[in-house]
Amino acid sequence: MAELAYVALGSNIGDRTGNLALARLRLAALPRTTLRGASAVEETAAIGPQPQDDYLNQMVLLETELAPRRLLQSCHEIEREAGRQRSVRWGPRTLDLDIVLFGDLTIDEPDLVIPHPALPHRDFWQREIRELEPYAV
């Protein structure tokens, strides 16, 4: 059965616009998955202790039959394709993909937490989700 999943896209290294475009393209091409909508792209200050450039951020709404863990694996594959290296926590990233919401599921595992724990603290994610509401019907 298909579920609606909100995935946050972020990039602050290299061709930020191109990195987000790659993510949208690859997410839309996942098996048994349809890209239902994408929010506007917005620039935000980096979060975390390390000084770094601002991010371009966007939220996409997927309709997917993939399980949450499989979607997470696919997100990590897309990040690697964009040159992401997971060396510094909260560090600069060519591409960061976060599953923010996945249907009505609540998951609390060491490497997968849904809803994303940062959702209440990221106003821009909340704005982007509201922007996608018309695509969620």
C-alpha positions, 0 to 999 in steps of 0.5 A: 500500500502506498504512503505519503512521505515528506523528504527534506532536501538540503545542499550547501556545497558545490552546485546547490541548485543542481544537487537539489535537481538531482535529488528530485530526479532520482527520488521521482525515479525510485521504483513504485514511487511518484513525486507528487509535489515540490516546495519552493527552494529557500536559502537558510543559515546552516545549523550546527556548531561548525561554520559553513555556507548557507543551505538551499532547502526544499521539501518533496512529497512522495507517494511510495510503496517502499518501506521506510528503511528502503526509502532511507537506503535510497536517500543515502544512495542518492546522497553518495551519487551527489558526492556526500561524504559522512565524515563530520556530524552537522558538517557541510554537505553536497546533499542531505536527504531526510525523511521528515514524515512517512504516513502516520508512522512513528519509528524510533530506531538508532538510525531512523526516527520518524517523524524527524526529531528536528521537525518542531524546531525547523520553521522552514520545514513546517512552511514547506510541508504546508506548501505541499498540503494541496498535493497530499489529497 
